[in-house]
Amino acid sequence: MRAYAEGLVLALISIVAIWGAWQVPAASPGDTWAGIVPFSASIALLFLSGLLLLSAVRQPAGDTGQEQDNGATLQIIGLFIIALIYQQSFRWFGYLLPTAIAAPVVFYFFGVRSWIGLAVSVVLCPLIFHLIFFVLLGVYPPYGEVFDLLSWIQG
C-alpha cells in the first residue's frame, strides 16, 4: 500500500511540475526555451512514478516492503529543504553565490567527505552550470537584489 501511495504522490507532483514548466514563456526566435530543463525533469519524474506504481502492482500481497531504508525519507526531505532554500536565495543573491554554497553542502549530504573535492565544487559547479545554462542554452542568469556575485565579477 505504501508503494502505491508513494507512486501516486510522485505522479501528482510530476503533473503539477509539468503544468508549472508549461507556464514558462516561449523563447524568442533563435533562443532556447527556458522551460526545457524543468519540463524534461518533470517528464522523467512522471516516468519514475510510473515505474514505482508498476513495481507496486507486481509486489506480492504479503510483502510489506519494510526492508526499505526509512532513512531515505529523511534524506529526501533534507534534499528538498536544501533545494527550496537554494531556489529562494536566487532572488536575493543571484545565481553564483547560492550555487557555490549549495554545491558542497549537497555533495557532503551524498557522502563526499574529501575537503579538496568540496572546495573544488565551490568553484567548478557554478562555472559548469553557468556555461551550460547561460552560455550554451542562452538563458539569462537571475540577478540578486541584495548582492550579486556575477555583477560584482563583471564590474
Phi and psi in radians as a Rosetta constraint file:
Dihedral C 1 N 2 CA 2 C 2 CIRCULARHARMONIC -1.111 0.35
Dihedral N 2 CA 2 C 2 N 3 CIRCULARHARMONIC -0.695 0.35
Dihedral C 2 N 3 CA 3 C 3 CIRCULARHARMONIC -1.119 0.35
Dihedral N 3 CA 3 C 3 N 4 CIRCULARHARMONIC -0.651 0.35
Dihedral C 3 N 4 CA 4 C 4 CIRCULARHARMONIC -1.074 0.35
Dihedral N 4 CA 4 C 4 N 5 CIRCULARHARMONIC -0.842 0.35
Dihedral C 4 N 5 CA 5 C 5 CIRCULARHARMONIC -1.075 0.35
Dihedral N 5 CA 5 C 5 N 6 CIRCULARHARMONIC -0.773 0.35
Dihedral C 5 N 6 CA 6 C 6 CIRCULARHARMONIC -1.107 0.35
Dihedral N 6 CA 6 C 6 N 7 CIRCULARHARMONIC -0.734 0.35
Dihedral C 6 N 7 CA 7 C 7 CIRCULARHARMONIC -1.111 0.35
Dihedral N 7 CA 7 C 7 N 8 CIRCULARHARMONIC -0.731 0.35
Dihedral C 7 N 8 CA 8 C 8 CIRCULARHARMONIC -1.193 0.35
Dihedral N 8 CA 8 C 8 N 9 CIRCULARHARMONIC -0.709 0.35
Dihedral C 8 N 9 CA 9 C 9 CIRCULARHARMONIC -1.128 0.35
Dihedral N 9 CA 9 C 9 N 10 CIRCULARHARMONIC -0.752 0.35
Dihedral C 9 N 10 CA 10 C 10 CIRCULARHARMONIC -1.103 0.35
Dihedral N 10 CA 10 C 10 N 11 CIRCULARHARMONIC -0.694 0.35
Dihedral C 10 N 11 CA 11 C 11 CIRCULARHARMONIC -1.122 0.35
Dihedral N 11 CA 11 C 11 N 12 CIRCULARHARMONIC -0.738 0.35
Dihedral C 11 N 12 CA 12 C 12 CIRCULARHARMONIC -1.096 0.35
Dihedral N 12 CA 12 C 12 N 13 CIRCULARHARMONIC -0.772 0.35
Dihedral C 12 N 13 CA 13 C 13 CIRCULARHARMONIC -1.084 0.35
Dihedral N 13 CA 13 C 13 N 14 CIRCULARHARMONIC -0.734 0.35
Dihedral C 13 N 14 CA 14 C 14 CIRCULARHARMONIC -1.177 0.35
Dihedral N 14 CA 14 C 14 N 15 CIRCULARHARMONIC -0.621 0.35
Dihedral C 14 N 15 CA 15 C 15 CIRCULARHARMONIC -1.167 0.35
Dihedral N 15 CA 15 C 15 N 16 CIRCULARHARMONIC -0.729 0.35
Dihedral C 15 N 16 CA 16 C 16 CIRCULARHARMONIC -1.113 0.35
Dihedral N 16 CA 16 C 16 N 17 CIRCULARHARMONIC -0.682 0.35
Dihedral C 16 N 17 CA 17 C 17 CIRCULARHARMONIC -1.162 0.35
Dihedral N 17 CA 17 C 17 N 18 CIRCULARHARMONIC -0.665 0.35
Dihedral C 17 N 18 CA 18 C 18 CIRCULARHARMONIC -1.102 0.35
Dihedral N 18 CA 18 C 18 N 19 CIRCULARHARMONIC -0.783 0.35
Dihedral C 18 N 19 CA 19 C 19 CIRCULARHARMONIC -1.047 0.35
Dihedral N 19 CA 19 C 19 N 20 CIRCULARHARMONIC -0.746 0.35
Dihedral C 19 N 20 CA 20 C 20 CIRCULARHARMONIC -1.105 0.35
Dihedral N 20 CA 20 C 20 N 21 CIRCULARHARMONIC -0.678 0.35
Dihedral C 20 N 21 CA 21 C 21 CIRCULARHARMONIC -1.153 0.35
Dihedral N 21 CA 21 C 21 N 22 CIRCULARHARMONIC -0.592 0.35
Dihedral C 21 N 22 CA 22 C 22 CIRCULARHARMONIC -1.214 0.35
Dihedral N 22 CA 22 C 22 N 23 CIRCULARHARMONIC -0.288 0.35
Dihedral C 22 N 23 CA 23 C 23 CIRCULARHARMONIC -1.382 0.35
Dihedral N 23 CA 23 C 23 N 24 CIRCULARHARMONIC -0.195 0.35
Dihedral C 23 N 24 CA 24 C 24 CIRCULARHARMONIC -1.211 0.35
Dihedral N 24 CA 24 C 24 N 25 CIRCULARHARMONIC 2.253 0.35
Dihedral C 24 N 25 CA 25 C 25 CIRCULARHARMONIC -1.045 0.35
Dihedral N 25 CA 25 C 25 N 26 CIRCULARHARMONIC 2.642 0.35
Dihedral C 25 N 26 CA 26 C 26 CIRCULARHARMONIC -1.115 0.35
Dihedral N 26 CA 26 C 26 N 27 CIRCULARHARMONIC 2.647 0.35
Dihedral C 26 N 27 CA 27 C 27 CIRCULARHARMONIC -1.366 0.35
Dihedral N 27 CA 27 C 27 N 28 CIRCULARHARMONIC 2.622 0.35
Dihedral C 27 N 28 CA 28 C 28 CIRCULARHARMONIC -1.288 0.35
Dihedral N 28 CA 28 C 28 N 29 CIRCULARHARMONIC 2.787 0.35
Dihedral C 28 N 29 CA 29 C 29 CIRCULARHARMONIC -0.957 0.35
Dihedral N 29 CA 29 C 29 N 30 CIRCULARHARMONIC 2.293 0.35
Dihedral C 29 N 30 CA 30 C 30 CIRCULARHARMONIC 1.594 0.35
Dihedral N 30 CA 30 C 30 N 31 CIRCULARHARMONIC -0.201 0.35
Dihedral C 30 N 31 CA 31 C 31 CIRCULARHARMONIC -1.763 0.35
Dihedral N 31 CA 31 C 31 N 32 CIRCULARHARMONIC 2.856 0.35
Dihedral C 31 N 32 CA 32 C 32 CIRCULARHARMONIC -1.613 0.35
Dihedral N 32 CA 32 C 32 N 33 CIRCULARHARMONIC 2.407 0.35
Dihedral C 32 N 33 CA 33 C 33 CIRCULARHARMONIC -1.110 0.35
Dihedral N 33 CA 33 C 33 N 34 CIRCULARHARMONIC 2.217 0.35
Dihedral C 33 N 34 CA 34 C 34 CIRCULARHARMONIC -1.169 0.35
Dihedral N 34 CA 34 C 34 N 35 CIRCULARHARMONIC -0.337 0.35
Dihedral C 34 N 35 CA 35 C 35 CIRCULARHARMONIC -1.554 0.35
Dihedral N 35 CA 35 C 35 N 36 CIRCULARHARMONIC 0.085 0.35
Dihedral C 35 N 36 CA 36 C 36 CIRCULARHARMONIC -1.158 0.35
Dihedral N 36 CA 36 C 36 N 37 CIRCULARHARMONIC -0.683 0.35
Dihedral C 36 N 37 CA 37 C 37 CIRCULARHARMONIC -1.238 0.35
Dihedral N 37 CA 37 C 37 N 38 CIRCULARHARMONIC -0.869 0.35
Dihedral C 37 N 38 CA 38 C 38 CIRCULARHARMONIC -1.110 0.35
Dihedral N 38 CA 38 C 38 N 39 CIRCULARHARMONIC -0.599 0.35
Dihedral C 38 N 39 CA 39 C 39 CIRCULARHARMONIC -1.153 0.35
Dihedral N 39 CA 39 C 39 N 40 CIRCULARHARMONIC -0.772 0.35
Dihedral C 39 N 40 CA 40 C 40 CIRCULARHARMONIC -1.117 0.35
Dihedral N 40 CA 40 C 40 N 41 CIRCULARHARMONIC -0.734 0.35
Dihedral C 40 N 41 CA 41 C 41 CIRCULARHARMONIC -1.127 0.35
Dihedral N 41 CA 41 C 41 N 42 CIRCULARHARMONIC -0.655 0.35
Dihedral C 41 N 42 CA 42 C 42 CIRCULARHARMONIC -1.170 0.35
Dihedral N 42 CA 42 C 42 N 43 CIRCULARHARMONIC -0.703 0.35
Dihedral C 42 N 43 CA 43 C 43 CIRCULARHARMONIC -1.124 0.35
Dihedral N 43 CA 43 C 43 N 44 CIRCULARHARMONIC -0.745 0.35
Dihedral C 43 N 44 CA 44 C 44 CIRCULARHARMONIC -1.086 0.35
Dihedral N 44 CA 44 C 44 N 45 CIRCULARHARMONIC -0.685 0.35
Dihedral C 44 N 45 CA 45 C 45 CIRCULARHARMONIC -1.132 0.35
Dihedral N 45 CA 45 C 45 N 46 CIRCULARHARMONIC -0.683 0.35
Dihedral C 45 N 46 CA 46 C 46 CIRCULARHARMONIC -1.130 0.35
Dihedral N 46 CA 46 C 46 N 47 CIRCULARHARMONIC -0.698 0.35
Dihedral C 46 N 47 CA 47 C 47 CIRCULARHARMONIC -1.088 0.35
Dihedral N 47 CA 47 C 47 N 48 CIRCULARHARMONIC -0.769 0.35
Dihedral C 47 N 48 CA 48 C 48 CIRCULARHARMONIC -1.123 0.35
Dihedral N 48 CA 48 C 48 N 49 CIRCULARHARMONIC -0.649 0.35
Dihedral C 48 N 49 CA 49 C 49 CIRCULARHARMONIC -1.150 0.35
Dihedral N 49 CA 49 C 49 N 50 CIRCULARHARMONIC -0.625 0.35
Dihedral C 49 N 50 CA 50 C 50 CIRCULARHARMONIC -1.098 0.35
Dihedral N 50 CA 50 C 50 N 51 CIRCULARHARMONIC -0.724 0.35
Dihedral C 50 N 51 CA 51 C 51 CIRCULARHARMONIC -1.122 0.35
Dihedral N 51 CA 51 C 51 N 52 CIRCULARHARMONIC -0.681 0.35
Dihedral C 51 N 52 CA 52 C 52 CIRCULARHARMONIC -1.134 0.35
Dihedral N 52 CA 52 C 52 N 53 CIRCULARHARMONIC -0.738 0.35
Dihedral C 52 N 53 CA 53 C 53 CIRCULARHARMONIC -1.162 0.35
Dihedral N 53 CA 53 C 53 N 54 CIRCULARHARMONIC -0.657 0.35
Dihedral C 53 N 54 CA 54 C 54 CIRCULARHARMONIC -1.127 0.35
Dihedral N 54 CA 54 C 54 N 55 CIRCULARHARMONIC -0.723 0.35
Dihedral C 54 N 55 CA 55 C 55 CIRCULARHARMONIC -1.184 0.35
Dihedral N 55 CA 55 C 55 N 56 CIRCULARHARMONIC -0.534 0.35
Dihedral C 55 N 56 CA 56 C 56 CIRCULARHARMONIC -1.190 0.35
Dihedral N 56 CA 56 C 56 N 57 CIRCULARHARMONIC -0.615 0.35
Dihedral C 56 N 57 CA 57 C 57 CIRCULARHARMONIC -1.191 0.35
Dihedral N 57 CA 57 C 57 N 58 CIRCULARHARMONIC -0.651 0.35
Dihedral C 57 N 58 CA 58 C 58 CIRCULARHARMONIC -1.434 0.35
Dihedral N 58 CA 58 C 58 N 59 CIRCULARHARMONIC -0.162 0.35
Dihedral C 58 N 59 CA 59 C 59 CIRCULARHARMONIC -1.224 0.35
Dihedral N 59 CA 59 C 59 N 60 CIRCULARHARMONIC 2.310 0.35
Dihedral C 59 N 60 CA 60 C 60 CIRCULARHARMONIC -1.048 0.35
Dihedral N 60 CA 60 C 60 N 61 CIRCULARHARMONIC 2.634 0.35
Dihedral C 60 N 61 CA 61 C 61 CIRCULARHARMONIC -1.080 0.35
Dihedral N 61 CA 61 C 61 N 62 CIRCULARHARMONIC -0.620 0.35
Dihedral C 61 N 62 CA 62 C 62 CIRCULARHARMONIC -1.443 0.35
Dihedral N 62 CA 62 C 62 N 63 CIRCULARHARMONIC -0.217 0.35
Dihedral C 62 N 63 CA 63 C 63 CIRCULARHARMONIC -1.436 0.35
Dihedral N 63 CA 63 C 63 N 64 CIRCULARHARMONIC 2.039 0.35
Dihedral C 63 N 64 CA 64 C 64 CIRCULARHARMONIC -1.566 0.35
Dihedral N 64 CA 64 C 64 N 65 CIRCULARHARMONIC -0.242 0.35
Dihedral C 64 N 65 CA 65 C 65 CIRCULARHARMONIC 1.316 0.35
Dihedral N 65 CA 65 C 65 N 66 CIRCULARHARMONIC 0.426 0.35
Dihedral C 65 N 66 CA 66 C 66 CIRCULARHARMONIC -1.260 0.35
Dihedral N 66 CA 66 C 66 N 67 CIRCULARHARMONIC -0.253 0.35
Dihedral C 66 N 67 CA 67 C 67 CIRCULARHARMONIC -1.301 0.35
Dihedral N 67 CA 67 C 67 N 68 CIRCULARHARMONIC -0.104 0.35
Dihedral C 67 N 68 CA 68 C 68 CIRCULARHARMONIC -1.164 0.35
Dihedral N 68 CA 68 C 68 N 69 CIRCULARHARMONIC 2.594 0.35
Dihedral C 68 N 69 CA 69 C 69 CIRCULARHARMONIC -1.319 0.35
Dihedral N 69 CA 69 C 69 N 70 CIRCULARHARMONIC 2.023 0.35
Dihedral C 69 N 70 CA 70 C 70 CIRCULARHARMONIC -1.266 0.35
Dihedral N 70 CA 70 C 70 N 71 CIRCULARHARMONIC -0.338 0.35
Dihedral C 70 N 71 CA 71 C 71 CIRCULARHARMONIC -1.173 0.35
Dihedral N 71 CA 71 C 71 N 72 CIRCULARHARMONIC -0.364 0.35
Dihedral C 71 N 72 CA 72 C 72 CIRCULARHARMONIC -1.118 0.35
Dihedral N 72 CA 72 C 72 N 73 CIRCULARHARMONIC -0.593 0.35
Dihedral C 72 N 73 CA 73 C 73 CIRCULARHARMONIC -1.098 0.35
Dihedral N 73 CA 73 C 73 N 74 CIRCULARHARMONIC -0.752 0.35
Dihedral C 73 N 74 CA 74 C 74 CIRCULARHARMONIC -1.146 0.35
Dihedral N 74 CA 74 C 74 N 75 CIRCULARHARMONIC -0.636 0.35
Dihedral C 74 N 75 CA 75 C 75 CIRCULARHARMONIC -1.143 0.35
Dihedral N 75 CA 75 C 75 N 76 CIRCULARHARMONIC -0.715 0.35
Dihedral C 75 N 76 CA 76 C 76 CIRCULARHARMONIC -1.130 0.35
Dihedral N 76 CA 76 C 76 N 77 CIRCULARHARMONIC -0.758 0.35
Dihedral C 76 N 77 CA 77 C 77 CIRCULARHARMONIC -1.117 0.35
Dihedral N 77 CA 77 C 77 N 78 CIRCULARHARMONIC -0.742 0.35
Dihedral C 77 N 78 CA 78 C 78 CIRCULARHARMONIC -1.076 0.35
Dihedral N 78 CA 78 C 78 N 79 CIRCULARHARMONIC -0.750 0.35
Dihedral C 78 N 79 CA 79 C 79 CIRCULARHARMONIC -1.145 0.35
Dihedral N 79 CA 79 C 79 N 80 CIRCULARHARMONIC -0.648 0.35
Dihedral C 79 N 80 CA 80 C 80 CIRCULARHARMONIC -1.105 0.35
Dihedral N 80 CA 80 C 80 N 81 CIRCULARHARMONIC -0.734 0.35
Dihedral C 80 N 81 CA 81 C 81 CIRCULARHARMONIC -1.130 0.35
Dihedral N 81 CA 81 C 81 N 82 CIRCULARHARMONIC -0.738 0.35
Dihedral C 81 N 82 CA 82 C 82 CIRCULARHARMONIC -1.068 0.35
Dihedral N 82 CA 82 C 82 N 83 CIRCULARHARMONIC -0.776 0.35
Dihedral C 82 N 83 CA 83 C 83 CIRCULARHARMONIC -1.123 0.35
Dihedral N 83 CA 83 C 83 N 84 CIRCULARHARMONIC -0.683 0.35
Dihedral C 83 N 84 CA 84 C 84 CIRCULARHARMONIC -1.145 0.35
Dihedral N 84 CA 84 C 84 N 85 CIRCULARHARMONIC -0.801 0.35
Dihedral C 84 N 85 CA 85 C 85 CIRCULARHARMONIC -1.123 0.35
Dihedral N 85 CA 85 C 85 N 86 CIRCULARHARMONIC -0.717 0.35
Dihedral C 85 N 86 CA 86 C 86 CIRCULARHARMONIC -1.036 0.35
Dihedral N 86 CA 86 C 86 N 87 CIRCULARHARMONIC -0.851 0.35
Dihedral C 86 N 87 CA 87 C 87 CIRCULARHARMONIC -1.153 0.35
Dihedral N 87 CA 87 C 87 N 88 CIRCULARHARMONIC -0.699 0.35
Dihedral C 87 N 88 CA 88 C 88 CIRCULARHARMONIC -1.231 0.35
Dihedral N 88 CA 88 C 88 N 89 CIRCULARHARMONIC -0.482 0.35
Dihedral C 88 N 89 CA 89 C 89 CIRCULARHARMONIC -1.288 0.35
Dihedral N 89 CA 89 C 89 N 90 CIRCULARHARMONIC -0.247 0.35
Dihedral C 89 N 90 CA 90 C 90 CIRCULARHARMONIC -0.995 0.35
Dihedral N 90 CA 90 C 90 N 91 CIRCULARHARMONIC -0.687 0.35
Dihedral C 90 N 91 CA 91 C 91 CIRCULARHARMONIC -1.055 0.35
Dihedral N 91 CA 91 C 91 N 92 CIRCULARHARMONIC -0.685 0.35
Dihedral C 91 N 92 CA 92 C 92 CIRCULARHARMONIC -1.602 0.35
Dihedral N 92 CA 92 C 92 N 93 CIRCULARHARMONIC -0.594 0.35
Dihedral C 92 N 93 CA 93 C 93 CIRCULARHARMONIC -2.134 0.35
Dihedral N 93 CA 93 C 93 N 94 CIRCULARHARMONIC 0.228 0.35
Dihedral C 93 N 94 CA 94 C 94 CIRCULARHARMONIC 1.266 0.35
Dihedral N 94 CA 94 C 94 N 95 CIRCULARHARMONIC -2.670 0.35
Dihedral C 94 N 95 CA 95 C 95 CIRCULARHARMONIC -1.775 0.35
Dihedral N 95 CA 95 C 95 N 96 CIRCULARHARMONIC -0.753 0.35
Dihedral C 95 N 96 CA 96 C 96 CIRCULARHARMONIC -1.163 0.35
Dihedral N 96 CA 96 C 96 N 97 CIRCULARHARMONIC -0.850 0.35
Dihedral C 96 N 97 CA 97 C 97 CIRCULARHARMONIC -1.108 0.35
Dihedral N 97 CA 97 C 97 N 98 CIRCULARHARMONIC -0.853 0.35
Dihedral C 97 N 98 CA 98 C 98 CIRCULARHARMONIC -1.068 0.35
Dihedral N 98 CA 98 C 98 N 99 CIRCULARHARMONIC -0.622 0.35
Dihedral C 98 N 99 CA 99 C 99 CIRCULARHARMONIC -1.191 0.35
Dihedral N 99 CA 99 C 99 N 100 CIRCULARHARMONIC -0.699 0.35
Dihedral C 99 N 100 CA 100 C 100 CIRCULARHARMONIC -1.141 0.35
Dihedral N 100 CA 100 C 100 N 101 CIRCULARHARMONIC -0.505 0.35
Dihedral C 100 N 101 CA 101 C 101 CIRCULARHARMONIC -1.482 0.35
Dihedral N 101 CA 101 C 101 N 102 CIRCULARHARMONIC -0.746 0.35
Dihedral C 101 N 102 CA 102 C 102 CIRCULARHARMONIC -1.262 0.35
Dihedral N 102 CA 102 C 102 N 103 CIRCULARHARMONIC -0.580 0.35
Dihedral C 102 N 103 CA 103 C 103 CIRCULARHARMONIC -1.019 0.35
Dihedral N 103 CA 103 C 103 N 104 CIRCULARHARMONIC -0.947 0.35
Dihedral C 103 N 104 CA 104 C 104 CIRCULARHARMONIC -1.170 0.35
Dihedral N 104 CA 104 C 104 N 105 CIRCULARHARMONIC -0.513 0.35
Dihedral C 104 N 105 CA 105 C 105 CIRCULARHARMONIC -1.117 0.35
Dihedral N 105 CA 105 C 105 N 106 CIRCULARHARMONIC -0.785 0.35
Dihedral C 105 N 106 CA 106 C 106 CIRCULARHARMONIC -1.206 0.35
Dihedral N 106 CA 106 C 106 N 107 CIRCULARHARMONIC -0.731 0.35
Dihedral C 106 N 107 CA 107 C 107 CIRCULARHARMONIC -1.048 0.35
Dihedral N 107 CA 107 C 107 N 108 CIRCULARHARMONIC -0.748 0.35
Dihedral C 107 N 108 CA 108 C 108 CIRCULARHARMONIC -1.102 0.35
Dihedral N 108 CA 108 C 108 N 109 CIRCULARHARMONIC -0.707 0.35
Dihedral C 108 N 109 CA 109 C 109 CIRCULARHARMONIC -1.035 0.35
Dihedral N 109 CA 109 C 109 N 110 CIRCULARHARMONIC -0.624 0.35
Dihedral C 109 N 110 CA 110 C 110 CIRCULARHARMONIC -1.628 0.35
Dihedral N 110 CA 110 C 110 N 111 CIRCULARHARMONIC 0.219 0.35
Dihedral C 110 N 111 CA 111 C 111 CIRCULARHARMONIC 1.831 0.35
Dihedral N 111 CA 111 C 111 N 112 CIRCULARHARMONIC 0.013 0.35
Dihedral C 111 N 112 CA 112 C 112 CIRCULARHARMONIC -1.330 0.35
Dihedral N 112 CA 112 C 112 N 113 CIRCULARHARMONIC 2.075 0.35
Dihedral C 112 N 113 CA 113 C 113 CIRCULARHARMONIC -2.011 0.35
Dihedral N 113 CA 113 C 113 N 114 CIRCULARHARMONIC 0.016 0.35
Dihedral C 113 N 114 CA 114 C 114 CIRCULARHARMONIC -1.316 0.35
Dihedral N 114 CA 114 C 114 N 115 CIRCULARHARMONIC 2.084 0.35
Dihedral C 114 N 115 CA 115 C 115 CIRCULARHARMONIC -1.151 0.35
Dihedral N 115 CA 115 C 115 N 116 CIRCULARHARMONIC -0.547 0.35
Dihedral C 115 N 116 CA 116 C 116 CIRCULARHARMONIC -1.171 0.35
Dihedral N 116 CA 116 C 116 N 117 CIRCULARHARMONIC -0.784 0.35
Dihedral C 116 N 117 CA 117 C 117 CIRCULARHARMONIC -1.074 0.35
Dihedral N 117 CA 117 C 117 N 118 CIRCULARHARMONIC -0.731 0.35
Dihedral C 117 N 118 CA 118 C 118 CIRCULARHARMONIC -1.159 0.35
Dihedral N 118 CA 118 C 118 N 119 CIRCULARHARMONIC -0.694 0.35
Dihedral C 118 N 119 CA 119 C 119 CIRCULARHARMONIC -1.159 0.35
Dihedral N 119 CA 119 C 119 N 120 CIRCULARHARMONIC -0.674 0.35
Dihedral C 119 N 120 CA 120 C 120 CIRCULARHARMONIC -1.164 0.35
Dihedral N 120 CA 120 C 120 N 121 CIRCULARHARMONIC -0.618 0.35
Dihedral C 120 N 121 CA 121 C 121 CIRCULARHARMONIC -1.137 0.35
Dihedral N 121 CA 121 C 121 N 122 CIRCULARHARMONIC -0.461 0.35
Dihedral C 121 N 122 CA 122 C 122 CIRCULARHARMONIC -1.071 0.35
Dihedral N 122 CA 122 C 122 N 123 CIRCULARHARMONIC -0.612 0.35
Dihedral C 122 N 123 CA 123 C 123 CIRCULARHARMONIC -1.674 0.35
Dihedral N 123 CA 123 C 123 N 124 CIRCULARHARMONIC -0.781 0.35
Dihedral C 123 N 124 CA 124 C 124 CIRCULARHARMONIC -1.211 0.35
Dihedral N 124 CA 124 C 124 N 125 CIRCULARHARMONIC -0.735 0.35
Dihedral C 124 N 125 CA 125 C 125 CIRCULARHARMONIC -1.092 0.35
Dihedral N 125 CA 125 C 125 N 126 CIRCULARHARMONIC -0.878 0.35
Dihedral C 125 N 126 CA 126 C 126 CIRCULARHARMONIC -1.067 0.35
Dihedral N 126 CA 126 C 126 N 127 CIRCULARHARMONIC -0.648 0.35
Dihedral C 126 N 127 CA 127 C 127 CIRCULARHARMONIC -1.152 0.35
Dihedral N 127 CA 127 C 127 N 128 CIRCULARHARMONIC -0.850 0.35
Dihedral C 127 N 128 CA 128 C 128 CIRCULARHARMONIC -1.129 0.35
Dihedral N 128 CA 128 C 128 N 129 CIRCULARHARMONIC -0.787 0.35
Dihedral C 128 N 129 CA 129 C 129 CIRCULARHARMONIC -1.147 0.35
Dihedral N 129 CA 129 C 129 N 130 CIRCULARHARMONIC -0.632 0.35
Dihedral C 129 N 130 CA 130 C 130 CIRCULARHARMONIC -1.094 0.35
Dihedral N 130 CA 130 C 130 N 131 CIRCULARHARMONIC -0.761 0.35
Dihedral C 130 N 131 CA 131 C 131 CIRCULARHARMONIC -1.131 0.35
Dihedral N 131 CA 131 C 131 N 132 CIRCULARHARMONIC -0.747 0.35
Dihedral C 131 N 132 CA 132 C 132 CIRCULARHARMONIC -1.169 0.35
Dihedral N 132 CA 132 C 132 N 133 CIRCULARHARMONIC -0.936 0.35
Dihedral C 132 N 133 CA 133 C 133 CIRCULARHARMONIC -1.423 0.35
Dihedral N 133 CA 133 C 133 N 134 CIRCULARHARMONIC -0.802 0.35
Dihedral C 133 N 134 CA 134 C 134 CIRCULARHARMONIC -1.644 0.35
Dihedral N 134 CA 134 C 134 N 135 CIRCULARHARMONIC -0.406 0.35
Dihedral C 134 N 135 CA 135 C 135 CIRCULARHARMONIC -1.706 0.35
Dihedral N 135 CA 135 C 135 N 136 CIRCULARHARMONIC -0.973 0.35
Dihedral C 135 N 136 CA 136 C 136 CIRCULARHARMONIC -1.303 0.35
Dihedral N 136 CA 136 C 136 N 137 CIRCULARHARMONIC -0.780 0.35
Dihedral C 136 N 137 CA 137 C 137 CIRCULARHARMONIC -1.507 0.35
Dihedral N 137 CA 137 C 137 N 138 CIRCULARHARMONIC -0.265 0.35
Dihedral C 137 N 138 CA 138 C 138 CIRCULARHARMONIC 1.299 0.35
Dihedral N 138 CA 138 C 138 N 139 CIRCULARHARMONIC 0.371 0.35
Dihedral C 138 N 139 CA 139 C 139 CIRCULARHARMONIC -1.413 0.35
Dihedral N 139 CA 139 C 139 N 140 CIRCULARHARMONIC 2.457 0.35
Dihedral C 139 N 140 CA 140 C 140 CIRCULARHARMONIC -1.379 0.35
Dihedral N 140 CA 140 C 140 N 141 CIRCULARHARMONIC 2.309 0.35
Dihedral C 140 N 141 CA 141 C 141 CIRCULARHARMONIC -1.240 0.35
Dihedral N 141 CA 141 C 141 N 142 CIRCULARHARMONIC 2.515 0.35
Dihedral C 141 N 142 CA 142 C 142 CIRCULARHARMONIC -1.281 0.35
Dihedral N 142 CA 142 C 142 N 143 CIRCULARHARMONIC 2.310 0.35
Dihedral C 142 N 143 CA 143 C 143 CIRCULARHARMONIC -1.725 0.35
Dihedral N 143 CA 143 C 143 N 144 CIRCULARHARMONIC 2.500 0.35
Dihedral C 143 N 144 CA 144 C 144 CIRCULARHARMONIC -1.453 0.35
Dihedral N 144 CA 144 C 144 N 145 CIRCULARHARMONIC 2.572 0.35
Dihedral C 144 N 145 CA 145 C 145 CIRCULARHARMONIC -1.404 0.35
Dihedral N 145 CA 145 C 145 N 146 CIRCULARHARMONIC -0.636 0.35
Dihedral C 145 N 146 CA 146 C 146 CIRCULARHARMONIC -1.520 0.35
Dihedral N 146 CA 146 C 146 N 147 CIRCULARHARMONIC -0.936 0.35
Dihedral C 146 N 147 CA 147 C 147 CIRCULARHARMONIC -2.652 0.35
Dihedral N 147 CA 147 C 147 N 148 CIRCULARHARMONIC 2.379 0.35
Dihedral C 147 N 148 CA 148 C 148 CIRCULARHARMONIC -2.274 0.35
Dihedral N 148 CA 148 C 148 N 149 CIRCULARHARMONIC 1.980 0.35
Dihedral C 148 N 149 CA 149 C 149 CIRCULARHARMONIC -1.111 0.35
Dihedral N 149 CA 149 C 149 N 150 CIRCULARHARMONIC -0.633 0.35
Dihedral C 149 N 150 CA 150 C 150 CIRCULARHARMONIC -1.104 0.35
Dihedral N 150 CA 150 C 150 N 151 CIRCULARHARMONIC -0.792 0.35
Dihedral C 150 N 151 CA 151 C 151 CIRCULARHARMONIC -1.209 0.35
Dihedral N 151 CA 151 C 151 N 152 CIRCULARHARMONIC -0.527 0.35
Dihedral C 151 N 152 CA 152 C 152 CIRCULARHARMONIC -1.214 0.35
Dihedral N 152 CA 152 C 152 N 153 CIRCULARHARMONIC -0.695 0.35
Dihedral C 152 N 153 CA 153 C 153 CIRCULARHARMONIC -1.180 0.35
Dihedral N 153 CA 153 C 153 N 154 CIRCULARHARMONIC -0.728 0.35
Dihedral C 153 N 154 CA 154 C 154 CIRCULARHARMONIC -1.265 0.35
Dihedral N 154 CA 154 C 154 N 155 CIRCULARHARMONIC -0.277 0.35
